[in-house]
Amino acid sequence: MVKSINDGDTIILNDNRSIRYIGINAPEINHGEKEAEPYGYKAKQFNKSKVFKKKVRLEFDQERLDQYGRLLAYVFLPDGRFINEKILEQGYGFYLFRKPNIRYDSLLLNAQRKAMLGTKGIWYGWKEKGEGYLGNKKSKRFHLKACQFGKQIRDKIDFSNRWDAFWQGYAPCKKCMRVWW
């Protein structure tokens, strides 16, 4: 049973286990001095509307814990609705590829593409800067061409814009660009 909602991609169960949804990254709400990111509270509210005080089924993949000790899981309602997918379909986050947890990567990427085409959530009012980007084919992260990490990529792919990178399932480098626009 879900007892609380931390944000758009993290919940707390009645037994106090913290669950981080696999395959998505939702905008943060404000924590301390950090301001909320665009759509952070909407993502949290959507997550709450789906799972708060509800029984959920957790499905684990290869890696069970993240660097903060949270359980990594795919979250399902008893009727089979896949919450990770639903959050992406509404545009309340982006697809986050992270090996070895890739069981539902095609499904999650397609949910993101559906939101992109429907200009939902974070994809609404999309504005492109037209800068070039470098993608790392192994990590599926994309970087500004001037990024020190981007310059070190061996197996790279060029993207003319962020939209194309997101469409291909790449996520932005947190070091060289703002994740939320």
DABELUR-V821222 format. One record per pair of residues at least 4 apart in sequence whose C-alpha atoms are under 6 Angstrom apart, sorted by sequence separation. I is the first residue (numbers start at 1). J is the second residue. If there is no record, write none. Layout:
BEGIN
((I & J) (I & J))
END
This chain:
BEGIN
((6 & 10) (12 & 16) (13 & 17) (30 & 34) (39 & 43) (48 & 52) (65 & 69) (66 & 70) (76 & 80) (77 & 81) (88 & 92) (105 & 109) (115 & 119) (119 & 123) (120 & 124) (136 & 140) (163 & 167) (166 & 170) (6 & 11) (12 & 17) (30 & 35) (65 & 70) (76 & 81) (87 & 92) (88 & 93) (115 & 120) (119 & 124) (136 & 141) (165 & 170) (5 & 11) (12 & 18) (30 & 36) (65 & 71) (76 & 82) (135 & 141) (4 & 11) (11 & 18) (29 & 36) (64 & 71) (65 & 72) (76 & 83) (116 & 123) (135 & 142) (143 & 150) (4 & 12) (11 & 19) (28 & 36) (64 & 72) (75 & 83) (134 & 142) (3 & 12) (10 & 19) (28 & 37) (134 & 143) (2 & 12) (3 & 13) (10 & 20) (27 & 37) (133 & 143) (2 & 13) (3 & 14) (9 & 20) (29 & 40) (133 & 144) (134 & 145) (1 & 13) (2 & 14) (9 & 21) (28 & 40) (29 & 41) (133 & 145) (1 & 14) (27 & 40) (60 & 73) (59 & 73) (95 & 109) (58 & 73) (59 & 74) (58 & 74) (9 & 26) (58 & 75) (8 & 26) (57 & 75) (137 & 155) (57 & 76) (137 & 156) (56 & 76) (136 & 156) (56 & 77) (135 & 156) (89 & 111) (135 & 157) (85 & 108) (88 & 111) (89 & 112) (134 & 157) (88 & 112) (91 & 115) (134 & 158) (90 & 115) (133 & 158) (85 & 111) (89 & 115) (133 & 159) (132 & 159) (132 & 160) (91 & 120) (92 & 121) (132 & 161) (141 & 170) (147 & 176) (90 & 120) (91 & 121) (140 & 170) (141 & 171) (142 & 172) (143 & 173) (91 & 122) (130 & 161) (141 & 172) (142 & 173) (141 & 173) (8 & 43) (8 & 44) (7 & 44) (62 & 100) (8 & 47) (62 & 101) (61 & 101) (43 & 92) (2 & 52) (3 & 53) (22 & 72) (2 & 53) (19 & 70) (20 & 71) (21 & 72) (22 & 73) (1 & 53) (2 & 54) (18 & 70) (19 & 71) (20 & 72) (21 & 73) (22 & 74) (1 & 54) (19 & 72) (21 & 74) (1 & 55) (26 & 92) (26 & 93) (25 & 93) (25 & 94) (24 & 94) (24 & 95) (25 & 96) (23 & 95) (24 & 96) (23 & 96) (23 & 97))
END
